[in-house]
């Protein structure tokens, strides 16, 4: 019976650590938000995208998605190389 409660305690600590890591990742993502928005805004200005606000927002969202995908792919490759 004691082993059961020890297992619950271990699982609780694991879940708490995962939640804490996710919280830190969320804070990290928020800190990148302004930087990425600034870069995207400069790209939109450089491309001369003017017009309706929703078109500019759509273009900015597409550019931000591309930038983030490149970052995710790069991070995945780095982690993949470290696991080998």
N, C-alpha and C positions, 0 to 999 in steps of 0.2 A: 504494500500500500504506500509506503514511504517513497518507493521508486516512482510511482505514478505522479506524486506531487513534485518530485525532483524534475521529472520530465516536463511537467507543466511549467515549472520555473524556468527551465532552459529554453523552452519554446517561447515563453513570454519575453525573455531577454533577447532572443533572436529577432522576434517581431518588433520589439522596441528599437533594436539597432537598425533594422531595415527601415522603419518609419523615420528614425532620426536621419539616416542617410538620404532618404527621399526628401525630407524637409530641407536639408542642406543643398541638395541638387536643385530644388525649387528656388531657393534664394539665389543660387548661382545663375540659374536661368534668368531670373528677374534682373540680375545685375547686367547680364548681356543684352537685355531687351533694348535699353537706350542706345547702346553701341551699335547694335544691328539696325535699329531704326534710323540712326544717323547716317550709317553707310548707305542704306537703301534710299534715303532721302537724297543723298548726294548723287547716287546713280540715276534716280528719277530726274533730277535737275539736269544732270549731264546729258541724258538722253533726250531732254527737251519735251518730256511728257507733260502736256498741259491739256486742260479740258475739264470735263465734268469731274467732280470730286470722287465719285465712285469708280471711275476709270483709273484715276491716279492711285486710289487705294487698292484696286485690283492689281495693277502693275506692281505696286510696292509689295503686296502679299506674294505675288509670284516670285519676285526677286528675292524676298526674304526666305521663301521656301527653298529656292535653289541654294542660297548661301548656307542655310541650316542643313540641307541634305549633304552638301560638301563637307561640312563640319562633322556630321554624324558618320559619314563614310570614312573620313580621315581618322576619327577617334576609334572606330571599329577596327580599322587596319592596325592602328598602334596597339590596341589591346590584344588583337589576334597575334601580332608578332611577339608580344610579351609572354603569351601563354605557351609559345613553342619552346 
